Amino acid sequence: MGDFDFRPVFRALRESGYRGWVSCEPFRYEPDSDTVARTALWTLKAAGEGV
């Protein structure tokens, strides 16, 4: 829900050989926690594709 580009982060993790979990920490739960969780998952998945 911001302008941060996660692709360089995922690229660096992959290049370093990291194969563990990646998580995010939302600071606002608006409009509701389910929507925030779905949006976070979609954002991380989209950033990690093709990296």
mmCIF file as gemmi writes it, N, C-alpha and C atoms, coordinates in Angstrom:
data_model
loop_
_atom_site.group_PDB
_atom_site.id
_atom_site.type_symbol
_atom_site.label_atom_id
_atom_site.label_alt_id
_atom_site.label_comp_id
_atom_site.label_asym_id
_atom_site.label_entity_id
_atom_site.label_seq_id
_atom_site.pdbx_PDB_ins_code
_atom_site.Cartn_x
_atom_site.Cartn_y
_atom_site.Cartn_z
_atom_site.occupancy
_atom_site.B_iso_or_equiv
_atom_site.pdbx_formal_charge
_atom_site.auth_seq_id
_atom_site.auth_asym_id
_atom_site.pdbx_PDB_model_num
ATOM 1 N N . MET Axp A 1 ? 0.827 -1.188 0 1 0 ? 1 A 1
ATOM 2 C CA . MET Axp A 1 ? 0 0 0 1 0 ? 1 A 1
ATOM 3 C C . MET Axp A 1 ? 0.871 1.251 0 1 0 ? 1 A 1
ATOM 4 N N . GLY Axp A 2 ? 2.071 1.036 -0.513 1 0 ? 2 A 1
ATOM 5 C CA . GLY Axp A 2 ? 3.004 2.156 -0.624 1 0 ? 2 A 1
ATOM 6 C C . GLY Axp A 2 ? 3.693 2.084 -1.969 1 0 ? 2 A 1
ATOM 7 N N . ASP Axp A 3 ? 4.808 2.753 -2.064 1 0 ? 3 A 1
ATOM 8 C CA . ASP Axp A 3 ? 5.534 2.832 -3.33 1 0 ? 3 A 1
ATOM 9 C C . ASP Axp A 3 ? 6.845 2.068 -3.325 1 0 ? 3 A 1
ATOM 10 N N . PHE Axp A 4 ? 7.049 1.205 -2.348 1 0 ? 4 A 1
ATOM 11 C CA . PHE Axp A 4 ? 8.309 0.498 -2.231 1 0 ? 4 A 1
ATOM 12 C C . PHE Axp A 4 ? 8.43 -0.586 -3.297 1 0 ? 4 A 1
ATOM 13 N N . ASP Axp A 5 ? 9.588 -0.646 -3.955 1 0 ? 5 A 1
ATOM 14 C CA . ASP Axp A 5 ? 9.839 -1.653 -4.977 1 0 ? 5 A 1
ATOM 15 C C . ASP Axp A 5 ? 10.534 -2.847 -4.315 1 0 ? 5 A 1
ATOM 16 N N . PHE Axp A 6 ? 9.803 -3.947 -4.154 1 0 ? 6 A 1
ATOM 17 C CA . PHE Axp A 6 ? 10.339 -5.138 -3.499 1 0 ? 6 A 1
ATOM 18 C C . PHE Axp A 6 ? 11.227 -5.981 -4.41 1 0 ? 6 A 1
ATOM 19 N N . ARG Axp A 7 ? 11.174 -5.754 -5.719 1 0 ? 7 A 1
ATOM 20 C CA . ARG Axp A 7 ? 11.915 -6.606 -6.651 1 0 ? 7 A 1
ATOM 21 C C . ARG Axp A 7 ? 13.415 -6.652 -6.37 1 0 ? 7 A 1
ATOM 22 N N . PRO Axp A 8 ? 14.08 -5.529 -6.108 1 0 ? 8 A 1
ATOM 23 C CA . PRO Axp A 8 ? 15.515 -5.613 -5.799 1 0 ? 8 A 1
ATOM 24 C C . PRO Axp A 8 ? 15.792 -6.409 -4.517 1 0 ? 8 A 1
ATOM 25 N N . VAL Axp A 9 ? 14.889 -6.339 -3.579 1 0 ? 9 A 1
ATOM 26 C CA . VAL Axp A 9 ? 15.05 -7.097 -2.33 1 0 ? 9 A 1
ATOM 27 C C . VAL Axp A 9 ? 14.955 -8.588 -2.624 1 0 ? 9 A 1
ATOM 28 N N . PHE Axp A 10 ? 13.942 -8.991 -3.377 1 0 ? 10 A 1
ATOM 29 C CA . PHE Axp A 10 ? 13.793 -10.403 -3.739 1 0 ? 10 A 1
ATOM 30 C C . PHE Axp A 10 ? 14.964 -10.876 -4.583 1 0 ? 10 A 1
ATOM 31 N N . ARG Axp A 11 ? 15.437 -10.033 -5.467 1 0 ? 11 A 1
ATOM 32 C CA . ARG Axp A 11 ? 16.579 -10.401 -6.309 1 0 ? 11 A 1
ATOM 33 C C . ARG Axp A 11 ? 17.817 -10.645 -5.439 1 0 ? 11 A 1
ATOM 34 N N . ALA Axp A 12 ? 18.073 -9.751 -4.501 1 0 ? 12 A 1
ATOM 35 C CA . ALA Axp A 12 ? 19.228 -9.906 -3.612 1 0 ? 12 A 1
ATOM 36 C C . ALA Axp A 12 ? 19.099 -11.159 -2.747 1 0 ? 12 A 1
ATOM 37 N N . LEU Axp A 13 ? 17.901 -11.429 -2.254 1 0 ? 13 A 1
ATOM 38 C CA . LEU Axp A 13 ? 17.697 -12.638 -1.461 1 0 ? 13 A 1
ATOM 39 C C . LEU Axp A 13 ? 17.975 -13.879 -2.292 1 0 ? 13 A 1
ATOM 40 N N . ARG Axp A 14 ? 17.451 -13.902 -3.504 1 0 ? 14 A 1
ATOM 41 C CA . ARG Axp A 14 ? 17.657 -15.057 -4.374 1 0 ? 14 A 1
ATOM 42 C C . ARG Axp A 14 ? 19.135 -15.224 -4.719 1 0 ? 14 A 1
ATOM 43 N N . GLU Axp A 15 ? 19.801 -14.12 -5.081 1 0 ? 15 A 1
ATOM 44 C CA . GLU Axp A 15 ? 21.215 -14.188 -5.448 1 0 ? 15 A 1
ATOM 45 C C . GLU Axp A 15 ? 22.097 -14.632 -4.282 1 0 ? 15 A 1
ATOM 46 N N . SER Axp A 16 ? 21.672 -14.334 -3.065 1 0 ? 16 A 1
ATOM 47 C CA . SER Axp A 16 ? 22.451 -14.724 -1.889 1 0 ? 16 A 1
ATOM 48 C C . SER Axp A 16 ? 22.233 -16.186 -1.515 1 0 ? 16 A 1
ATOM 49 N N . GLY Axp A 17 ? 21.249 -16.827 -2.162 1 0 ? 17 A 1
ATOM 50 C CA . GLY Axp A 17 ? 20.962 -18.217 -1.869 1 0 ? 17 A 1
ATOM 51 C C . GLY Axp A 17 ? 19.901 -18.409 -0.793 1 0 ? 17 A 1
ATOM 52 N N . TYR Axp A 18 ? 19.311 -17.324 -0.326 1 0 ? 18 A 1
ATOM 53 C CA . TYR Axp A 18 ? 18.273 -17.429 0.711 1 0 ? 18 A 1
ATOM 54 C C . TYR Axp A 18 ? 17.045 -18.142 0.152 1 0 ? 18 A 1
ATOM 55 N N . ARG Axp A 19 ? 16.546 -19.106 0.889 1 0 ? 19 A 1
ATOM 56 C CA . ARG Axp A 19 ? 15.355 -19.844 0.459 1 0 ? 19 A 1
ATOM 57 C C . ARG Axp A 19 ? 14.334 -19.956 1.598 1 0 ? 19 A 1
ATOM 58 N N . GLY Axp A 20 ? 14.403 -19.051 2.547 1 0 ? 20 A 1
ATOM 59 C CA . GLY Axp A 20 ? 13.499 -19.097 3.686 1 0 ? 20 A 1
ATOM 60 C C . GLY Axp A 20 ? 12.24 -18.274 3.468 1 0 ? 20 A 1
ATOM 61 N N . TRP Axp A 21 ? 11.572 -18.01 4.547 1 0 ? 21 A 1
ATOM 62 C CA . TRP Axp A 21 ? 10.317 -17.257 4.525 1 0 ? 21 A 1
ATOM 63 C C . TRP Axp A 21 ? 10.565 -15.767 4.357 1 0 ? 21 A 1
ATOM 64 N N . VAL Axp A 22 ? 9.586 -15.091 3.773 1 0 ? 22 A 1
ATOM 65 C CA . VAL Axp A 22 ? 9.567 -13.632 3.681 1 0 ? 22 A 1
ATOM 66 C C . VAL Axp A 22 ? 8.227 -13.193 4.239 1 0 ? 22 A 1
ATOM 67 N N . SER Axp A 23 ? 8.237 -12.174 5.059 1 0 ? 23 A 1
ATOM 68 C CA . SER Axp A 23 ? 6.984 -11.698 5.646 1 0 ? 23 A 1
ATOM 69 C C . SER Axp A 23 ? 6.917 -10.185 5.561 1 0 ? 23 A 1
ATOM 70 N N . CYS Axp A 24 ? 5.768 -9.661 5.879 1 0 ? 24 A 1
ATOM 71 C CA . CYS Axp A 24 ? 5.603 -8.212 5.912 1 0 ? 24 A 1
ATOM 72 C C . CYS Axp A 24 ? 4.855 -7.843 7.187 1 0 ? 24 A 1
ATOM 73 N N . GLU Axp A 25 ? 4.988 -6.606 7.542 1 0 ? 25 A 1
ATOM 74 C CA . GLU Axp A 25 ? 4.341 -6.118 8.755 1 0 ? 25 A 1
ATOM 75 C C . GLU Axp A 25 ? 3.512 -4.873 8.415 1 0 ? 25 A 1
ATOM 76 N N . PRO Axp A 26 ? 2.219 -5.044 8.249 1 0 ? 26 A 1
ATOM 77 C CA . PRO Axp A 26 ? 1.387 -3.871 7.969 1 0 ? 26 A 1
ATOM 78 C C . PRO Axp A 26 ? 1.249 -2.998 9.213 1 0 ? 26 A 1
ATOM 79 N N . PHE Axp A 27 ? 1.141 -1.716 8.982 1 0 ? 27 A 1
ATOM 80 C CA . PHE Axp A 27 ? 0.999 -0.786 10.094 1 0 ? 27 A 1
ATOM 81 C C . PHE Axp A 27 ? -0.427 -0.259 10.232 1 0 ? 27 A 1
ATOM 82 N N . ARG Axp A 28 ? -1.207 -0.463 9.186 1 0 ? 28 A 1
ATOM 83 C CA . ARG Axp A 28 ? -2.624 -0.078 9.244 1 0 ? 28 A 1
ATOM 84 C C . ARG Axp A 28 ? -3.453 -1.24 8.726 1 0 ? 28 A 1
ATOM 85 N N . TYR Axp A 29 ? -4.529 -1.502 9.362 1 0 ? 29 A 1
ATOM 86 C CA . TYR Axp A 29 ? -5.414 -2.602 8.974 1 0 ? 29 A 1
ATOM 87 C C . TYR Axp A 29 ? -6.721 -2.051 8.42 1 0 ? 29 A 1
ATOM 88 N N . GLU Axp A 30 ? -6.6 -1.202 7.422 1 0 ? 30 A 1
ATOM 89 C CA . GLU Axp A 30 ? -7.767 -0.587 6.809 1 0 ? 30 A 1
ATOM 90 C C . GLU Axp A 30 ? -7.827 -1.015 5.354 1 0 ? 30 A 1
ATOM 91 N N . PRO Axp A 31 ? -8.922 -1.416 4.836 1 0 ? 31 A 1
ATOM 92 C CA . PRO Axp A 31 ? -10.252 -1.333 5.408 1 0 ? 31 A 1
ATOM 93 C C . PRO Axp A 31 ? -10.549 -2.439 6.424 1 0 ? 31 A 1
ATOM 94 N N . ASP Axp A 32 ? -9.851 -3.598 6.322 1 0 ? 32 A 1
ATOM 95 C CA . ASP Axp A 32 ? -10.026 -4.672 7.3 1 0 ? 32 A 1
ATOM 96 C C . ASP Axp A 32 ? -8.822 -5.608 7.181 1 0 ? 32 A 1
ATOM 97 N N . SER Axp A 33 ? -8.619 -6.446 8.182 1 0 ? 33 A 1
ATOM 98 C CA . SER Axp A 33 ? -7.423 -7.292 8.208 1 0 ? 33 A 1
ATOM 99 C C . SER Axp A 33 ? -7.374 -8.298 7.062 1 0 ? 33 A 1
ATOM 100 N N . ASP Axp A 34 ? -8.504 -8.835 6.636 1 0 ? 34 A 1
ATOM 101 C CA . ASP Axp A 34 ? -8.51 -9.787 5.524 1 0 ? 34 A 1
ATOM 102 C C . ASP Axp A 34 ? -8.043 -9.13 4.223 1 0 ? 34 A 1
ATOM 103 N N . THR Axp A 35 ? -8.534 -7.946 3.957 1 0 ? 35 A 1
ATOM 104 C CA . THR Axp A 35 ? -8.131 -7.227 2.749 1 0 ? 35 A 1
ATOM 105 C C . THR Axp A 35 ? -6.651 -6.886 2.8 1 0 ? 35 A 1
ATOM 106 N N . VAL Axp A 36 ? -6.167 -6.466 3.943 1 0 ? 36 A 1
ATOM 107 C CA . VAL Axp A 36 ? -4.744 -6.138 4.092 1 0 ? 36 A 1
ATOM 108 C C . VAL Axp A 36 ? -3.891 -7.386 3.855 1 0 ? 36 A 1
ATOM 109 N N . ALA Axp A 37 ? -4.292 -8.515 4.406 1 0 ? 37 A 1
ATOM 110 C CA . ALA Axp A 37 ? -3.541 -9.76 4.231 1 0 ? 37 A 1
ATOM 111 C C . ALA Axp A 37 ? -3.52 -10.18 2.765 1 0 ? 37 A 1
ATOM 112 N N . ARG Axp A 38 ? -4.658 -10.126 2.098 1 0 ? 38 A 1
ATOM 113 C CA . ARG Axp A 38 ? -4.713 -10.497 0.681 1 0 ? 38 A 1
ATOM 114 C C . ARG Axp A 38 ? -3.854 -9.564 -0.167 1 0 ? 38 A 1
ATOM 115 N N . THR Axp A 39 ? -3.917 -8.279 0.122 1 0 ? 39 A 1
ATOM 116 C CA . THR Axp A 39 ? -3.128 -7.302 -0.628 1 0 ? 39 A 1
ATOM 117 C C . THR Axp A 39 ? -1.634 -7.527 -0.406 1 0 ? 39 A 1
ATOM 118 N N . ALA Axp A 40 ? -1.243 -7.788 0.826 1 0 ? 40 A 1
ATOM 119 C CA . ALA Axp A 40 ? 0.173 -8.037 1.129 1 0 ? 40 A 1
ATOM 120 C C . ALA Axp A 40 ? 0.662 -9.282 0.401 1 0 ? 40 A 1
ATOM 121 N N . LEU Axp A 41 ? -0.124 -10.348 0.424 1 0 ? 41 A 1
ATOM 122 C CA . LEU Axp A 41 ? 0.254 -11.582 -0.255 1 0 ? 41 A 1
ATOM 123 C C . LEU Axp A 41 ? 0.385 -11.354 -1.758 1 0 ? 41 A 1
ATOM 124 N N . TRP Axp A 42 ? -0.581 -10.687 -2.348 1 0 ? 42 A 1
ATOM 125 C CA . TRP Axp A 42 ? -0.546 -10.401 -3.776 1 0 ? 42 A 1
ATOM 126 C C . TRP Axp A 42 ? 0.685 -9.573 -4.13 1 0 ? 42 A 1
ATOM 127 N N . THR Axp A 43 ? 0.979 -8.556 -3.316 1 0 ? 43 A 1
ATOM 128 C CA . THR Axp A 43 ? 2.115 -7.667 -3.572 1 0 ? 43 A 1
ATOM 129 C C . THR Axp A 43 ? 3.435 -8.44 -3.524 1 0 ? 43 A 1
ATOM 130 N N . LEU Axp A 44 ? 3.614 -9.277 -2.498 1 0 ? 44 A 1
ATOM 131 C CA . LEU Axp A 44 ? 4.862 -10.04 -2.375 1 0 ? 44 A 1
ATOM 132 C C . LEU Axp A 44 ? 5 -11.077 -3.491 1 0 ? 44 A 1
ATOM 133 N N . LYS Axp A 45 ? 3.912 -11.742 -3.831 1 0 ? 45 A 1
ATOM 134 C CA . LYS Axp A 45 ? 3.957 -12.73 -4.907 1 0 ? 45 A 1
ATOM 135 C C . LYS Axp A 45 ? 4.298 -12.047 -6.234 1 0 ? 45 A 1
ATOM 136 N N . ALA Axp A 46 ? 3.669 -10.934 -6.514 1 0 ? 46 A 1
ATOM 137 C CA . ALA Axp A 46 ? 3.917 -10.212 -7.771 1 0 ? 46 A 1
ATOM 138 C C . ALA Axp A 46 ? 5.369 -9.73 -7.845 1 0 ? 46 A 1
ATOM 139 N N . ALA Axp A 47 ? 5.912 -9.273 -6.743 1 0 ? 47 A 1
ATOM 140 C CA . ALA Axp A 47 ? 7.293 -8.777 -6.732 1 0 ? 47 A 1
ATOM 141 C C . ALA Axp A 47 ? 8.294 -9.905 -6.911 1 0 ? 47 A 1
ATOM 142 N N . GLY Axp A 48 ? 7.954 -11.1 -6.425 1 0 ? 48 A 1
ATOM 143 C CA . GLY Axp A 48 ? 8.868 -12.223 -6.509 1 0 ? 48 A 1
ATOM 144 C C . GLY Axp A 48 ? 8.853 -12.966 -7.826 1 0 ? 48 A 1
ATOM 145 N N . GLU Axp A 49 ? 7.828 -12.743 -8.637 1 0 ? 49 A 1
ATOM 146 C CA . GLU Axp A 49 ? 7.727 -13.431 -9.92 1 0 ? 49 A 1
ATOM 147 C C . GLU Axp A 49 ? 8.765 -12.897 -10.897 1 0 ? 49 A 1
ATOM 148 N N . GLY Axp A 50 ? 9.436 -13.807 -11.533 1 0 ? 50 A 1
ATOM 149 C CA . GLY Axp A 50 ? 10.382 -13.412 -12.567 1 0 ? 50 A 1
ATOM 150 C C . GLY Axp A 50 ? 11.681 -12.827 -12.055 1 0 ? 50 A 1
ATOM 151 N N . VAL Axp A 51 ? 11.911 -12.953 -10.774 1 0 ? 51 A 1
ATOM 152 C CA . VAL Axp A 51 ? 13.159 -12.41 -10.21 1 0 ? 51 A 1
ATOM 153 C C . VAL Axp A 51 ? 14.205 -13.489 -10.187 1 0 ? 51 A 1
